[in-house]
Amino acid sequence: MFVPESIMFDMNTEAMNVPLPPTLDDYKPTLRMKYLSIVASIPGPESIGYQNGRMVTGAMDGFLYEFNLNDPTTAKRLFSLVNEKQLAASNGTRISRPLGMKFDSKSNLWIVEPYFGVYRVANVFTSSPIIDHVFDIDQTGQLGATSRFLDDIAVQEKSTGGHILYITDVSTKYALEEFVKSVLEPDRTGRILRYDTDTGKLDVLADGLIFPNGIEILPNNNYGFLFSDIGSRSIWKCTFESNEKPRMTKIISHMASETDNLRLSANGQTFWLAMLKPRSEANPDLSDILMKYPSIRRFIVRSVYLLGATLEFFNQIIPLEVFEHLANLFKTLRILTIVAKPGCLMLEIDQNGQFLNSFIDDKCTQMTEIREIPSTNPDERLLYLGSYNNPEVRKIILTR
């Protein structure tokens, strides 16, 4: 039944005015599409790991999937990271949904489970994988606030054989299912975490962020990383002084769209940014306008949530899968992402934020990652595209 708190959802909306670029001249495509195909049918392949001709991704069902470049149309379901005991202990409040993943030089796969923490998998492509839960999300409680949503990871290899993990901590307020709320509020509890696997030391390198998302180590395993901040539409670079104190530098600001994951390119020296539909001051999206008006945004949020609560009520009377599905979409506000305009921007930058190459796909939807692999043709860029929602991995070849 309805209770006051179930229909009176509210958030502390505030005015946000992050300027768009005057024009899209800096983002004009330098590359053109030569080929596009669907290579693997996998539900929600958000992030992609590549190792010696084999690829792995995490899916909506909580499992990892493998697809081979020699036969990419056949996806093989591997295993899940989170066991039944861990799921049962959460009393249904946590789900398994692998997100950011990276291989290290020893072929260990590091994966973020947003509700549980970080896992390391050895022998991932064999029948006997070794799964290790190396960092528990509940450890973030020692920082003063426990994270509810971890997203991506960068892996720094130490001379000792250990690792430094840099993790984007999206929110201490909203969980993965509520990621839209984190953006619309906006929620400023985002952090960049650092965890030393040798010592177990955990600390915060940056806080007060609005949805920190993709993160990637600097070229040549150098001591530092880049990360994207969705709320400010910016890219940050972190380097370290001799005393290991972090130095944060915003290398790109007021971008034409929000950046999801960012990944090293095939040459290991530049980065690919997976971005939403690009906009300018002359052609803003409705969301850009609404972010300036917190009262209107709050009204929309409460109305959408109320509709979800109503559908949930009907589902209690007449249990139907469609009611349950729609209620979840509306209550989490994820329905707003489904009605968003299509379009994606693929942007290549160097570690200082210099634009190198770009491509705009007006038909692309909900791209979350660009994973480039070496091409036998030096004039072609071979990219595999991940997506949080779409049911497939796409392959695209770009050329000049």
Beta strands, then each sheet from edge to edge (+ up, - down):
strand 1: 32-40
strand 2: 48-51
strand 3: 54-58
strand 4: 63-68
strand 5: 71-80
strand 6: 101-103
strand 7: 109-113
strand 8: 117-122
strand 9: 130-136
strand 10: 149-157
strand 11: 163-171
strand 12: 190-196
strand 13: 202-209
strand 14: 212-218
strand 15: 222-229
strand 16: 234-240
strand 17: 246-252
strand 18: 259-264
strand 19: 271-276
strand 20: 344-349
strand 21: 355-361
strand 22: 367-373
strand 23: 380-387
strand 24: 393-399
sheet 1: 1+ 24- 23+ 22-
sheet 2: 2+ 3- 4+ 5-
sheet 3: 6+ 7- 8+ 9-
sheet 4: 10+ 11- 12+ 13-
sheet 5: 14+ 15- 16+ 17-
sheet 6: 18+ 19- 20+ 21-
end
